[in-house]
Amino acid sequence: NTVNNTIDARITGYGSVVAIGDVNVKASEDSTVKGATANVSIAVGLGAAVGAAEVDNKIKSTIKAHIDNASVYAENIDVKADSVAHIDETTTIGVSASAVAIIVNQAEATIKTTTQATVSNATLIATGDIQILADADNIARASAEGGAVGVGAIGAMIASTELGNKDSIDVKAYLGNDSIVKATSLTIMTDVSDDLLTDTLAVGGGVVSGAGAQSNVTSNYDVM
């Protein structure tokens, strides 16, 4: 399951926007992804039972709100980018049973969103407040469980959660060069909440058995 959207709200060009009330430039996305799979492999007699279960959930949208090369006159001016990325369930469950039993379960939950609220080369004049806000709320869950039973039994359970783009800014609120701002107050702020969790359970039973469980949590999240 993959969510990969581009949301772009903007005022650009060399014109002017004059409002009696407020001007709001807002880009937002609220994504929720869930995925689960189960696998059971059984072989009768001396045969081999091989099973594999894999779930991969990703959210990697780009959400941008910006004012570029424009003039805006209003009571209050808000430029806001808002991302909610929730991977509430990424679960694999697998069981393999035979004289020779092998099971591999893998669950991956990945969030690589880009959330930006920026003003560049612009003139913003407000009788009230100006806000440039970038918010991100991230939740990722991954779970891999299972086991192998047999004379020879091997089981491997791997669960991984990953957050962030390695080579770029993930959340940015920014007032660029050559901008003119006049207001009662100016707020430039990022607000980020991250919650990552992985869990694994591996069971092996037999004369010769091996079971391994590996949980990975990786965060490369950059905020500016």
C-alpha positions as CSV (number, residue, x, y, z in Angstrom):
1,N,0.0,0.0,0.0
2,T,1.5,3.3,-1.1
3,V,0.2,6.9,-0.7
4,N,2.1,9.3,-2.9
5,N,0.3,12.6,-3.5
6,T,1.3,16.2,-4.3
7,I,-0.6,18.9,-2.6
8,D,0.3,22.5,-3.6
9,A,-1.4,25.7,-2.4
10,R,0.2,28.9,-3.7
11,I,0.1,32.6,-4.6
12,T,2.7,33.2,-7.2
13,G,3.5,35.8,-9.8
14,Y,4.1,39.5,-9.7
15,G,0.5,40.6,-9.0
16,S,-1.2,41.7,-5.8
17,V,-3.9,40.2,-3.6
18,V,-5.9,42.7,-1.5
19,A,-8.5,41.3,1.0
20,I,-10.8,43.0,3.4
21,G,-10.6,40.0,5.7
22,D,-8.0,37.2,6.0
23,V,-5.9,35.4,3.4
24,N,-5.2,31.7,4.0
25,V,-2.9,29.7,1.9
26,K,-3.2,26.1,3.2
27,A,-2.1,22.7,1.9
28,S,-3.0,19.6,4.0
29,E,-3.2,15.9,3.8
30,D,-4.6,13.3,6.2
31,S,-3.6,9.8,5.3
32,T,-4.2,6.6,7.1
33,V,-2.9,3.2,5.9
34,K,-3.4,-0.3,7.3
35,G,-2.2,-3.6,6.0
36,A,-2.0,-7.2,7.3
37,T,-1.3,-10.6,5.9
38,A,-1.2,-14.2,7.1
39,N,0.4,-17.3,5.8
40,V,0.2,-21.0,6.8
41,S,2.3,-23.7,5.1
42,I,1.9,-27.4,6.0
43,A,3.5,-30.4,4.2
44,V,2.5,-34.0,5.0
45,G,5.2,-36.7,5.4
46,L,8.8,-35.9,4.8
47,G,8.1,-32.9,2.5
48,A,9.3,-29.4,3.1
49,A,7.0,-26.5,4.0
50,V,8.2,-23.1,3.0
51,G,6.2,-20.0,3.8
52,A,6.6,-16.2,3.4
53,A,4.5,-13.3,4.4
54,E,5.3,-9.6,3.6
55,V,3.5,-6.3,4.1
56,D,4.9,-2.9,2.9
57,N,3.1,0.3,3.8
58,K,4.4,3.7,2.6
59,I,3.3,7.3,2.8
60,K,5.5,9.7,0.8
61,S,3.4,12.7,-0.2
62,T,4.6,16.3,-0.7
63,I,2.6,19.0,0.9
64,K,3.5,22.6,0.2
65,A,2.0,26.0,0.9
66,H,3.8,29.1,-0.4
67,I,3.7,32.7,-1.5
68,D,6.4,33.6,-4.1
69,N,7.0,36.9,-6.0
70,A,3.6,38.3,-5.0
71,S,2.2,41.1,-2.8
72,V,-0.6,40.3,-0.3
73,Y,-2.5,42.8,1.8
74,A,-5.0,41.6,4.4
75,E,-6.1,41.6,8.0
76,N,-4.4,38.3,8.8
77,I,-2.2,36.2,6.5
78,D,-1.7,32.5,7.1
79,V,0.6,30.2,5.1
80,K,0.2,26.7,6.5
81,A,1.3,23.1,5.4
82,D,-0.2,20.3,7.4
83,S,0.6,16.6,7.1
84,V,-1.0,13.7,9.1
85,A,0.6,10.4,8.1
86,H,-0.6,7.4,10.1
87,I,0.4,3.8,9.4
88,D,-1.7,2.2,12.1
89,E,-1.1,-1.4,11.2
90,T,1.6,-3.3,9.3
91,T,1.3,-6.9,10.5
92,T,2.5,-10.2,9.1
93,I,1.7,-13.6,10.7
94,G,3.1,-16.8,9.4
95,V,3.3,-20.5,10.5
96,S,5.2,-23.3,8.7
97,A,5.0,-27.0,9.8
98,S,6.6,-30.1,8.2
99,A,9.6,-32.4,8.6
100,V,11.6,-29.4,7.2
101,A,9.8,-26.1,7.9
102,I,10.9,-22.6,6.9
103,I,9.0,-19.4,7.4
104,V,10.1,-15.8,6.7
105,N,7.8,-12.8,7.7
106,Q,8.6,-9.2,6.9
107,A,6.7,-6.0,7.8
108,E,7.8,-2.5,6.7
109,A,6.2,0.8,7.5
110,T,7.8,3.9,5.9
111,I,6.9,7.6,6.1
112,K,8.8,9.9,3.8
113,T,6.6,13.0,3.5
114,T,7.7,16.5,2.7
115,T,5.8,19.4,4.4
116,Q,6.8,23.0,3.7
117,A,5.3,26.4,4.3
118,T,7.4,29.1,2.7
119,V,7.4,32.8,1.7
120,S,10.0,34.1,-0.8
121,N,10.5,37.3,-2.6
122,A,7.2,38.5,-1.4
123,T,5.5,41.5,0.3
124,L,3.1,40.7,3.1
125,I,1.3,43.5,4.8
126,A,-1.2,42.7,7.5
127,T,-3.1,44.9,10.0
128,G,-3.2,41.8,12.3
129,D,-1.0,38.7,12.4
130,I,1.1,36.8,9.9
131,Q,1.8,33.1,10.4
132,I,4.0,30.7,8.5
133,L,3.4,27.2,9.9
134,A,4.5,23.7,9.0
135,D,3.0,20.8,11.0
136,A,3.5,17.0,10.8
137,D,2.0,14.2,12.8
138,N,3.5,10.8,12.1
139,I,2.6,7.4,13.4
140,A,4.2,4.1,12.1
141,R,3.6,0.6,13.3
142,A,5.2,-2.7,12.1
143,S,4.8,-6.2,13.6
144,A,6.0,-9.6,12.4
145,E,5.1,-12.8,14.2
146,G,5.3,-16.5,13.5
147,G,7.0,-19.8,13.9
148,A,8.3,-23.0,12.3
149,V,7.8,-26.5,13.6
150,G,9.5,-29.6,12.3
151,V,12.4,-32.0,12.6
152,G,14.3,-29.1,11.1
153,A,12.7,-25.7,11.6
154,I,13.9,-22.2,10.7
155,G,11.9,-19.0,11.3
156,A,12.8,-15.4,10.7
157,M,10.6,-12.4,11.7
158,I,11.7,-8.9,10.6
159,A,9.8,-5.7,11.3
160,S,11.0,-2.2,10.3
161,T,9.7,1.4,10.6
162,E,11.5,4.2,8.8
163,L,10.8,8.0,9.0
164,G,12.3,10.8,7.0
165,N,14.0,11.6,3.7
166,K,17.8,11.2,4.1
167,D,18.9,14.0,1.8
168,S,16.3,16.7,2.3
169,I,14.4,18.8,4.8
170,D,11.2,16.9,5.9
171,V,9.4,19.8,7.6
172,K,10.2,23.5,6.9
173,A,8.7,26.8,7.8
174,Y,10.7,29.5,6.1
175,L,10.7,33.2,5.3
176,G,13.1,33.8,2.4
177,N,15.4,36.6,1.3
178,D,14.1,39.8,-0.4
179,S,10.7,39.6,1.5
180,I,9.0,42.5,3.1
181,V,6.7,41.8,6.1
182,K,4.7,44.2,8.2
183,A,2.3,43.0,10.8
184,T,1.3,43.2,14.5
185,S,3.0,39.8,15.0
186,L,5.0,37.3,12.9
187,T,5.1,33.6,13.7
188,I,7.3,31.2,11.9
189,M,7.0,27.7,13.4
190,T,7.2,24.0,12.9
191,D,5.3,21.5,15.0
192,V,6.2,17.8,14.7
193,S,4.9,14.7,16.5
194,D,6.5,11.3,15.8
195,D,5.5,7.9,17.2
196,L,7.3,4.8,15.8
197,L,7.0,1.2,17.1
198,T,8.1,-2.2,15.9
199,D,7.7,-5.6,17.5
200,T,8.6,-9.1,16.5
201,L,8.0,-12.6,17.9
202,A,9.6,-15.8,16.5
203,V,9.1,-19.4,17.7
204,G,10.9,-22.5,16.5
205,G,10.3,-26.1,17.6
206,G,12.0,-29.3,16.4
207,V,15.0,-31.6,16.8
208,V,17.0,-28.8,15.1
209,S,15.4,-25.4,15.2
210,G,16.3,-21.8,14.8
211,A,14.2,-18.7,15.2
212,G,15.2,-15.1,14.9
213,A,13.4,-11.9,15.5
214,Q,14.6,-8.5,14.4
215,S,13.0,-5.1,15.0
216,N,14.4,-2.0,13.2
217,V,13.5,1.7,13.9
218,T,15.2,4.3,11.7
219,S,14.6,8.1,11.8
220,N,16.3,10.5,9.4
221,Y,13.8,13.3,10.1
222,D,15.0,16.9,9.6
223,V,13.1,20.0,10.7
224,M,13.9,23.6,9.8
